[in-house]
Amino acid sequence: MTLLIKNGYILDPSTGTEGSYDLLIEDGIIRELRAGIDKTADQVIEANGLYVMPGFIDLHVHLREPGYEYKETIATGALAAARGGYTTICPMPNTNPVTDSRQMIETILTKAKTEAVVHILPIGAVTIGQSGQELADIKAMAAAGAVAVSEDGKSVMNTALYQRGMIEAKEAGIPVFAHCEDKELVGKGVLNEGVKSREFNMPGISNAVEDIIAARDILLAKNTGVKLHLCHCSTRDSVTFIDMAKKDGLPVTGEVCPHHFTMADEEITGDDANYKMNPPLRSREDIMALKEGLKNNIMDVIATDHAPHSAEEKAKSIKEAPFGIVGLETAFALTMTELVEQGYLTPMQMVEKMSLNPAKVLGIDKGSLAVGKAADVVIADPNEKYKIDVNEFASKGKNTPFHGKEVVGRVKVTIVDGKIVFQDN
């Protein structure tokens, strides 16, 4: 199978290539990247006026399978990823049963081979059952194909146990992905501790809930030497701590989710659980710190924390509903609208944070359009304006506060290993 993409605007931070070129794919591999390729191909895509980028990589998704297939499955989550321009996604381990063993990693990988249209790279749990009591077999999970370990959805509050887990992860050659949340301090909090938690008389979640554990985990990474990645950073001090860690030469990276750089807690309109996520929507000051952190390359990655739930679950009060919103199908548009269009990121920086840097965090050979690389490619229209419509989503989850939001930037084609897995219209 030969696929020729003509006249696209190439954005490849791995090689520094930016400009109008043709791209030739043969048998799933990028064979040529230059202007004026004149070869017969099985399929030609005219990409004039469109961005052509290495496929996006999402370090933080929840596919819900096994155990919660009514929310999402590996198959539907992968379709949502393809529609969002993602060619590789990393599902978190808080499934049922928890992804905490070699067998569970192998089960997910086997299922993904036949049911997923994008690459699935699973993340294992730090502790058995995510109970925080006993370490999972981290080395066995890494040998089976786990690309990281995480207790996402909660923090390992036993510091000594967590340190041992970090040592195991370092010896296994994989990073630790940290969900930073002080379990005792968060209490029954459901919204950011601020104007809306007071207005609605709901328990708040302070910035300190995140900041205390972020600082602890960075210190543990300094002590153990493990590669540490801080998930869904939402506070100004998380940015400060990561900046300090990098200046200290530590292997620490951080991600920001589109909802955290797009919407402030003051924009919550009422008791609508589509605004409920963890960490919560923060203040305007936190949003500005996150945007500046991305702009200045303190924050490395844009990830979604895609967290689908059923309509029935999200119809409950904010006090009762589960945390989380979907993000795979809105991330590119929100990033274009809030960061690129507003001048915080160049288009090349955007690709760096959505493709190249995630690959670097995982240590995988992806995030590049260089000749000889696997043809994971996304083509997008940077100028198309539209309103987000949950009825168009491929995900089972429709839970987002961005339904009806006007955005710019639409994914047109997603290619995985040289095969078109999504094409708009």
C-alpha positions in Angstrom: 0.0 0.0 0.0 1.4 3.4 -1.1 0.0 6.6 0.2 1.1 10.0 -1.0 0.3 13.2 0.9 0.7 16.2 -1.4 1.5 19.8 -0.6 0.9 19.6 3.2 2.5 22.0 5.7 4.9 19.7 7.5 5.4 20.3 11.2 8.1 17.9 12.6 10.0 19.1 15.7 12.1 15.9 15.8 13.9 17.1 12.7 13.0 20.8 12.7 11.2 20.4 9.4 8.6 23.1 8.8 7.2 24.0 5.4 5.3 22.7 2.4 6.4 19.3 1.3 5.1 16.0 0.0 5.2 12.8 2.1 5.4 9.3 0.7 4.4 6.3 2.7 5.0 2.7 1.6 4.2 -0.4 3.5 3.6 1.6 6.7 6.9 3.4 6.6 7.8 7.0 5.7 9.9 6.7 2.5 10.3 10.2 1.3 9.7 13.7 2.5 10.5 16.5 0.0 8.8 18.8 -2.4 7.6 17.6 -5.7 7.4 13.8 -5.2 6.1 12.5 -8.5 5.3 8.9 -8.0 2.3 6.7 -8.6 0.5 5.9 -5.4 -2.5 3.7 -4.4 -4.0 6.8 -2.7 -3.2 10.5 -2.9 -4.3 13.0 -0.2 -4.3 16.6 -1.2 -3.2 18.5 1.9 -2.8 22.0 0.6 -3.5 24.4 3.5 -3.4 21.6 6.1 -1.0 20.7 8.8 0.8 17.3 8.5 2.2 16.2 11.8 3.5 13.1 13.6 0.5 11.4 15.2 -0.4 12.7 18.6 0.5 10.6 21.7 -1.7 10.8 24.8 0.1 9.7 28.0 -3.1 9.8 30.1 -6.4 8.2 29.1 -9.0 6.0 30.8 -10.4 3.3 28.6 -12.4 1.7 31.4 -12.0 -1.9 30.1 -12.0 -4.3 31.8 -14.8 -3.7 34.3 -16.6 -0.5 33.2 -17.3 -1.2 29.5 -20.6 0.7 29.8 -18.4 3.9 30.1 -15.8 3.0 27.4 -14.1 0.1 25.8 -10.6 -0.3 24.2 -12.3 -0.3 20.8 -14.4 2.9 21.3 -11.7 4.7 23.1 -9.3 4.0 20.2 -11.9 5.3 17.7 -12.2 8.5 19.8 -8.4 8.7 19.8 -8.2 8.4 16.0 -10.9 11.1 15.6 -8.8 13.4 17.8 -5.6 12.8 15.8 -4.0 10.4 18.3 -2.1 7.4 17.0 -0.8 6.2 20.4 -2.6 6.3 23.8 -1.7 5.1 27.3 -4.5 3.7 29.4 -4.3 4.1 33.1 -4.6 1.1 35.4 -7.7 1.9 37.5 -9.8 -0.7 35.8 -11.7 -3.6 37.4 -9.7 -5.7 38.0 -6.8 -3.3 38.4 -4.1 -3.5 35.8 -1.5 -4.6 38.3 0.1 -7.8 36.9 1.9 -9.2 33.9 -1.3 -11.1 33.0 -3.4 -7.9 33.0 -0.8 -6.1 30.8 -0.8 -9.0 28.4 -4.6 -9.2 28.3 -4.9 -5.5 27.4 -2.2 -5.8 24.7 -3.8 -8.9 23.2 -7.2 -7.3 23.1 -5.8 -4.1 21.6 -4.2 -5.9 18.7 -7.5 -7.0 17.4 -9.9 -4.3 18.6 -8.0 -1.0 18.6 -7.3 1.2 15.5 -4.5 3.0 17.3 -1.5 1.9 19.3 -2.3 1.0 23.0 0.6 1.2 25.5 -0.7 0.2 28.9 0.4 1.7 32.3 0.6 -0.6 35.3 -0.4 0.1 38.9 2.2 0.8 41.5 0.5 -1.3 44.2 -1.6 -4.4 44.1 -5.2 -3.4 43.5 -4.2 0.2 43.9 -4.7 -0.4 47.6 -1.5 1.4 48.6 -0.5 -1.6 50.8 1.8 -3.9 48.7 3.9 -3.2 45.6 2.8 -4.8 42.4 5.3 -6.8 40.3 6.6 -3.7 38.5 9.5 -5.5 36.7 7.2 -8.2 35.4 4.7 -5.7 34.1 7.5 -3.7 32.4 8.8 -7.0 30.8 5.2 -7.7 29.5 4.9 -4.2 27.9 3.9 -1.7 30.5 5.4 1.6 29.5 5.1 3.2 33.0 3.5 2.7 36.4 1.0 5.0 38.1 -1.5 5.0 40.9 -3.6 7.4 38.9 -6.9 8.2 40.5 -5.1 8.4 43.9 -1.7 8.8 45.4 0.4 6.2 47.2 0.3 7.8 50.6 2.8 5.4 52.2 6.0 7.3 51.3 8.4 4.5 52.1 6.4 2.1 49.9 6.2 4.6 47.1 10.0 5.1 47.3 10.5 1.3 46.9 8.2 1.4 43.9 10.2 4.2 42.3 13.4 2.1 42.8 11.7 -0.8 41.2 10.5 1.3 38.2 14.0 2.8 37.8 15.5 -0.7 37.7 12.9 -1.8 35.2 13.7 1.2 33.0 10.2 2.8 33.0 8.9 6.1 34.4 6.5 6.7 37.3 3.4 8.8 36.5 2.3 10.7 39.6 -1.3 11.6 40.5 -0.6 14.3 43.1 -3.3 14.4 45.7 -3.1 14.4 49.5 -5.8 11.9 50.4 -6.4 13.2 53.8 -6.3 16.9 52.9 -8.8 16.6 50.0 -11.5 15.2 52.3 -14.8 15.3 50.5 -13.8 18.2 48.2 -15.6 18.3 44.8 -14.7 21.8 43.4 -11.7 24.1 43.6 -11.6 25.9 46.9 -12.8 29.3 45.6 -15.6 31.4 44.4 -17.8 28.6 43.1 -17.4 26.2 46.0 -18.5 29.0 48.3 -21.4 30.1 46.0 -22.7 26.5 45.8 -21.8 25.6 49.4 -19.8 22.6 48.3 -16.6 21.3 49.9 -13.5 22.8 48.2 -10.2 21.3 47.0 -7.3 23.6 47.8 -4.2 24.0 45.7 -2.2 22.5 48.6 -3.9 19.1 48.0 -1.8 18.9 44.8 1.2 20.9 45.7 2.2 18.9 48.8 2.3 15.6 47.0 4.0 17.2 43.9 6.8 18.4 46.1 7.1 15.1 47.9 7.2 13.1 44.7 9.9 15.3 43.2 12.0 14.9 46.3 11.5 11.1 46.1 12.6 11.2 42.5 15.7 13.2 43.5 16.5 10.5 46.1 15.8 7.5 43.8 16.8 8.8 40.3 13.6 7.6 38.7 12.1 9.4 35.7 9.1 11.1 37.2 6.1 12.5 35.2 3.6 14.6 37.0 0.1 14.1 35.6 -2.6 16.7 35.1 -0.9 19.6 36.8 -3.4 22.3 37.7 -1.7 24.8 40.0 0.8 27.6 39.7 3.1 26.0 42.3 3.2 22.7 40.4 4.7 24.7 37.5 7.2 26.3 40.0 8.2 22.9 41.4 8.8 21.4 38.0 10.9 24.4 37.0 13.0 24.0 40.2 13.4 20.3 39.6 14.6 20.8 36.0 17.1 23.5 37.1 18.3 21.0 39.6 18.9 18.5 36.8 16.3 16.1 37.8 14.5 13.8 35.3 11.1 15.4 36.0 8.4 16.2 33.4 4.9 17.5 33.7 1.7 17.5 31.7 -1.2 19.9 31.4 -4.7 19.0 30.3 -6.7 21.2 27.9 -9.5 21.8 30.4 -7.0 23.2 32.9 -5.6 25.8 30.5 -9.0 26.6 29.0 -11.6 27.1 31.7 -11.5 28.6 35.2 -13.7 27.6 38.1 -15.5 31.0 38.0 -17.0 29.8 34.6 -19.0 27.0 36.2 -22.6 27.9 35.6 -24.4 25.7 38.1 -24.7 22.3 39.7 -23.6 20.5 36.5 -21.3 17.5 36.9 -19.8 18.0 33.5 -17.6 20.6 35.2 -16.4 18.1 37.8 -12.9 16.7 37.3 -9.9 15.9 39.4 -7.9 18.1 39.8 -10.7 20.6 39.6 -10.9 23.7 37.3 -8.7 26.2 39.1 -8.4 30.0 39.3 -7.5 32.5 36.5 -4.1 32.9 38.1 -3.5 29.1 37.9 -4.5 29.1 34.2 -2.0 31.8 33.4 0.7 30.0 35.2 0.0 26.8 33.2 -0.1 28.7 29.9 3.2 30.4 30.7 4.7 27.1 31.8 3.8 25.6 28.5 5.1 28.6 26.6 8.4 28.6 28.4 8.8 24.8 28.0 8.7 24.2 31.7 5.6 22.0 31.1 6.5 19.3 28.6 3.3 17.6 27.6 -0.4 18.2 26.7 -2.4 15.1 27.7 -6.2 14.6 28.0 -7.0 12.6 31.1 -9.8 11.3 28.9 -12.3 10.0 31.6 -15.7 8.9 30.1 -18.7 8.3 32.3 -22.3 7.4 31.5 -25.0 10.1 31.1 -26.8 8.7 34.2 -23.7 9.2 36.4 -23.0 12.7 35.2 -26.7 13.7 35.6 -26.2 13.6 39.4 -25.3 16.6 41.5 -21.6 17.6 41.6 -21.5 16.3 45.1 -22.5 12.8 44.0 -21.2 12.4 40.4 -17.9 10.9 39.6 -14.9 13.0 38.6 -13.8 13.3 35.0 -14.5 14.5 31.5 -13.7 13.2 28.0 -10.9 14.8 26.1 -9.5 12.8 23.2 -11.8 14.5 20.6 -11.5 18.1 21.8 -7.8 18.4 22.8 -6.4 19.5 19.4 -9.1 22.1 18.9 -8.8 23.5 22.5 -5.0 23.6 22.1 -5.2 25.5 18.8 -7.9 27.9 20.2 -6.4 28.6 23.6 -2.7 28.3 23.0 -1.7 28.7 19.4 -4.3 31.3 18.4 -3.5 33.3 21.5 0.2 33.2 20.9 1.3 31.1 23.8 2.6 28.3 21.6 3.9 28.2 18.0 2.4 25.4 15.9 5.8 23.6 16.2 5.7 23.8 20.0 2.1 22.4 19.9 3.3 19.3 18.0 6.3 19.0 20.3 4.0 18.8 23.4 1.4 16.6 21.8 3.7 14.2 20.0 7.5 14.4 20.3 7.7 15.1 24.0 5.3 12.3 25.0 7.4 9.9 23.0 10.5 11.1 24.8 8.8 10.6 28.2 8.1 7.0 27.3 11.4 6.5 25.6 9.7 5.1 22.4 10.7 5.6 18.8 7.7 7.7 17.8 6.7 11.4 17.4 8.6 11.9 14.1 8.1 12.2 10.4 11.7 11.4 9.5 12.3 9.0 6.6 12.4 5.4 7.9 10.0 6.0 10.8 6.7 4.2 11.2 4.0 6.2 9.4 1.9 7.5 12.3 0.5 10.8 10.9 -2.2 13.3 11.6 -3.5 15.8 9.0 -5.5 18.8 10.4 -7.1 22.0 9.2 -5.7 24.7 11.5 -8.3 27.3 10.2 -11.6 25.4 10.3 -14.0 27.0 12.8 -16.9 25.1 14.3 -18.7 24.3 17.6 -17.9 21.2 19.6 -20.8 18.8 19.4 -20.9 15.8 21.7 -23.3 14.0 19.3 -20.3 13.6 16.9 -18.1 11.9 19.4 -16.9 8.4 18.8 -16.4 7.9 22.6 -19.2 6.4 24.6 -18.7 9.3 27.0 -20.3 12.6 26.2 -19.3 14.3 29.5 -17.7 17.6 28.7 -18.3 21.2 29.6 -17.2 22.2 26.1 -20.3 21.2 24.2 -21.3 24.1 22.0 -17.9 25.9 22.5 -16.7 27.6 19.3 -13.2 26.5 18.4 -10.7 26.5 15.6 -8.8 23.4 14.3 -10.2 20.1 13.1 -8.5 16.8 12.5 -9.1 15.6 9.0 -7.1 12.4 8.6 -5.4 10.0 11.1 -2.9 7.4 9.8 -1.6 4.6 11.9 1.3 2.5 10.4 0.4 3.8 7.0 -3.3 2.9 7.2 -6.0 5.6 7.3 -8.0 4.9 10.5 -10.0 8.2 10.5 -11.1 10.5 7.8 -13.4 13.5 8.4 -16.7 13.3 6.4 
